[in-house]
Amino acid sequence: MKQLLIILLTIFCTLTAGAQQRAHVYMNQMGGKWNFPIVVDSLNEMTFDKARRQMMTDVTGELRIPFDVNHIDSITFEDEPLTETKDPYKVFQLYITTKDGQDITSKETYTDAHLSLNAQESFTSYSANIQMRGRGNSSFLWYDKKPYRIKLNDKHKVLGLDKAKSWVLLANYRDVTDIMNTFVFEMGRGLSLPYTNHTRYVELFLNGDYKGIYQLTEQVQQNKNRVAVSDEHGILIALDVDDGPGESPYANDNFWSSVYRMPVCVKYPDDERWTVNTVDSVRNVFAELETAIKNKDYTQVQKLLDVPSFIKYLLIQEFVYNVELSAPRSIYMHKDGDGPWVMGPLWDFDAGYDFDWSNMYTGHTFFKDFTETVMGSNPLKRNGNYSYVPQFFTDLFACKEFVKAYKAQWAAVKDTIVTHAWNESMKYVEQMRESGALDREFQRWPISGKRFDTELNKMQKWLQNRNVHFTYLVAAIPEPK
């Protein structure tokens, strides 16, 4: 009751003092102090349950957002800052409440929810109704810390990122360092791969339960602020076992590719622009590229494929030893009208870095061996650890001009790209340390035998050794006569 009186007194004093732009609920939980903005017009929208244990705000007339009174320090009405520091490295605060407190158990069905995002004065804070569901494959099935997809009711900028409705919250539970995807995104940006995702770290509360550190990033989709291929003539596909006809035989958006028999899922055109001929049309267009690669017709390949993006994409995949290339999984490609196929965006790298698959359901073990390869020291012969990697990725190593370009690209960036990506990643780590987010993450998700600093040091050493070894490997790839 004392806590309740303090809350009501704080509200009254603040309201009589002035601005009523946006309510901010200040909470004390998990050793941290939290500030969650909510859009309400008056005190009439703030009520308490009969037991006086929860304060609730009615933001829609139907969706009631509860806050535990025991964790509330105060509530104020504040003006939003007029300026933004535009600091992307901070750890932001995110509070999501589902309708009636429902758990998120489905990857297909969205649940109504409300989102409150404290942008820490780096960007504009945001509060709105959303929909939310699970996402991912192994990460959603195997691990207690779940990844999510959120969909705003209207397109909106989030933490300085361009307007869109769909966003992703990556749990990164397998990755103790929390920066494996971030590191690759920074590599991709350093190599100017188009539509490379961005990173924003948040600490997530879901229905009042602290869920730890999440990586908020863009959903890979066709959109003028995402993969900006045209509405009328654009194509976005994923080479992916899980979304392909093998694992998803009843979907109408996938096919086996004509030449290399790879599983392909058509991400765009999507359902809204679907025709009965869409899959066949995309299959036929893709088969033209496959045929040119199979025939080692490099002149034709250069017309149908953005070869520089293909080279950069393969270099990144092999450098971080991302075994998903061999399946394949999460390999995106896009095409705009009569333009060439372009690789990307980059996606899903917590199976790289020499992950130990022997304990994949519970394990967090990486970085044991920096010498292993997916495609091998002679990619044309696929003599690496994955002899079944699709020849779509390796047949061009029969073309002398391609091999020379592949070697030249790595030689041009080998002294800078890894350091650049690491230094950028460390800016996020520094903020995770200073904010206390890392301590709270490991308190919420204790991983037996694993410590953040130990794993981070292992990763740094692995990358350094990998860089030296990989440079030797690339230089030694046989050039066709």
C-alpha positions, 0 to 999 in steps of 0.5 A: 500500500505504501508503494501504491501511495508513492506512485499516486503521489508522484503522478499527481505532483508531476501532472500539476507541474506541467508537460503531459506528452507521454507517460513513463513508468519507472521500474526497479527490477533485476538489479536495473532501473527501467523506463518504459514510455506508454501513450496515455492521455490521462490518469483515467487510463491508469487503473489498479486490479482489486488486489492492488498488485498491478497497475494497468493502462488501457491503451486500446480499450481492449488490450490492458498493459499490466505493471507489477506495483512492487517493481514500480518506483514512479510514474511521470509525464514527460516531453520527448527529447527534441534532439537525438544522439543517434548512438546505435551502440547503447543497450535499449529497454524494451517492454512487451505485454501480450493480450491477457498475458498469453505466452508466445508458443506459435511461429505461425499465429500472431498474438496481439501485444503492446510494445514500449521501447525506451530509446535512451535519448539516442533515438525517439522512444516508441510505444504502440500496439503490435503483433508478435509470434515466435520465429526461427527453426532450431533456435525456437524448438531447442532453447528456452530463450526464444527468438521472436518476430514483431509486426507493428500496426503501421510502418515506423522507424525503430531505433534510427532504422528505416521505416517498416512493419516487421522486425526481428528479435534474435535470442542468440542463446547458442552464442554466449558472446552475443556478437556472432551475427553482429560481427558478420553484419559488420563484415558485410557492411565493410565489404559493401554487400547490399542490404546488410542488416543492422544491430540494435541490442535491447533488454527485453521484458515479456509480460513482466518477465526479464528475458535478457539481451536480444538483438533487434534487427530488420526482417529480411523481406522485399521493401523499399527500406529493406531488400529494395527490388521493385514491386513489379519485377523484383525477386527475393529467394532463400536457398533453405532446407527448412523452407524448401520442398523437402521439409515444407512439402505442402507449401506452395512457395518453394521448389527444387532448383532445376540444375543443382537440385537445391531447396529454394523458397520464394520470399518475393513475390509473396502471397499478395502478388502470387500467381499460379506461374510464380514458382515456375517463373522464378525456377526458370529464371534461376535455372538460367544462372545455374546452367551458366555456372554448370557450363562454366560459361563465365561470360554468361555468368557475369551477365546473370550474376553480380560476381563481386557480391558472390565472391564477397558472400562466399569469402564471409561464409568460409571465413567464419566457417558457416556450415549452413552453406552446405545444407544450404540454409539462410542463403538469400539472393535477390534480383531486380527486373532484368538485372543480375542475381545478387547475393544477400542479405547475410543471415544466421551465423550462430552455426559458424565459428566451429560450433560443436554439433555433437551437443547441439541441443544444449551446447555452446561450444565454439572456436576449437579449430581455426583450420577447418573449411566448408568448401576446402582448400580446393573448392572445385573438388569440395575437399573440405569438411562438407563434400556435399556443399552444392556445386552451385557455390564451387563450380566457378572455381573452374574459371581462372578469371573467377579464382583470380578475382576471389584471391584479389578480393581477399588480398585487398581486405585481409589486413583491415576487414576483420579488425574493422568488424571486431572493433565495431562489435566491441563498441556494442560489448562495451555498452553491454558491460557498462549498462550491467546488461551482461550481468543480468543476462547471465543471471537470467540464463546461467550457462554451466561452465561458460563465462562471457569474457572467456568466450569473447577471448576465445572468439578474438583469438580464433578470428586472429588465427583464422585470418592468418590461416584463411589468407594462406588458404585463399592464396593457395587455391589452385588456378585453372590452366 
